[in-house]
């Protein structure tokens, strides 16, 4: 049997007690040989220590201390993964924890995945779980009964925050002002929602004294990046737990079995064949027949917009008031950002506006197909763009459009709190200061077309643009301009001839 001789704890709080077997070719499993220094004394480990053979050593941050007199010990370089596993500790049911955490704030929806994450966190990290739900306009149905579900799953608390106004004013509208569209089509509905949710999670973690945060994003998607980059930017000291990258659950059936074993009530409603994400800006659809790009989306898949063929046969006109590049009113009625977007969503959905089917490049490298419904967003983007045609000059529009591409990439990649995006946002705010006025749009069977534009800052001058004679512009001046502007073309032709 191994004997512990003259062992004193190291000063580092991450010190661990390890055993190396007498057979140098054999190494014990880390779960059986590593204990954190958090235990009150080495006597607490006596029972386990008496079962092991070999030499005991204490290590701290890769430094190995001699554990017995006049005996040489073998130092082994421990990988980063093994170092993380060395923080294990026994749980109340005899299992060994992956790491001991105090309290974790979990992004919670009440669905199957997040319902089983609650007991999984308690079982594997020995922590209290605070469920957090952000209301970003996903609808009252998804928010109904959440507290009962969370508590039944083992959570100690549910925190719900209404983030709709903040979401629209501080995230959606800046992207709208910037003209940010990812890969020509995507209006960034999910991309904009993740940083506002993650920011609120960091705030809740501070309020409840949590030392970690967790999410239910898969290891193949974009959202894991968006959540975690926000955590890093706002509180790098928070530990992040991503169950889908750690656990053995590989699908819906595994999750249901896990829930049954832990007496977790799971949703009994029929599972949607699509993976959907909804907020005040959009509704996304993925999965099922959409995974084959040769398949046309089914008519009954859409939820926010009617089929353009079934839309009213009479067009509807809508006037959007804009101040400093941001929408402020609908048909002359001033509304808060969230209320305005809700109103335009209803109008656009009725006319089948805002359907997009695209193949996009995910952050992690793979391509995916998504179908998006963004009725209000499509209308507002058209309105802002049309007003800019009046208020911005050619060079400014070109620079703004080029920056909009980078802006969209940063948002899509989860870099909302990146200094570059914030600096670009300052430029967008400055450059659109005069983009104030109104735009009237015509909505008809899925299409949006401009009917009228007005702005007191308009750079358009009818007295200059008219084909009639004017005093400001002398048409004869164009001859000299054309000769100078076309000089490189003339020189090249002379050389070739």
Secondary structure, DSSP 8 states (H G I E B T S, - for coil): -----S----SSTT-EEEEE-SSTT----HHHH-EETTSS-GGGGHHHHTT--SEEEEEETTEEE--STT---------HHHHHHTT--B-TTS-B-SS--SEEEEE--SSHHHHHHHHHHHHHH--EEEEEEEESS--HHHHTTHHHHHHHHT-SEEEEEE-HHHHIIIIIHHHHHHT--BTTTB--HHHHHHHHHHHHHHHHHHHHT-SEEEE---TTSSHHHHHHHHHHHH-TTSEEEEGGGTSS--SHHHHHHHHHHTT-----S---SSEEEE-SS-EEEESGGGGSTTS---GGG-SSS--GGGS-SS-EEEEEEEETTEEEEETTEE--HHHHHHHHHHHHHHTT--EEEEEEE-TTS-EEEEEEE-HHHHHHHHHHHHHHHHHS-HHHHHHHHHHHHHHHHHHHTT-TT-HHHHHHHHHHHHHTTT--EEEEEEEETTEEEEEEEE-TT----HHHHSSS--SS--TTHHHHHHHHHTHHHHHHHHHH-
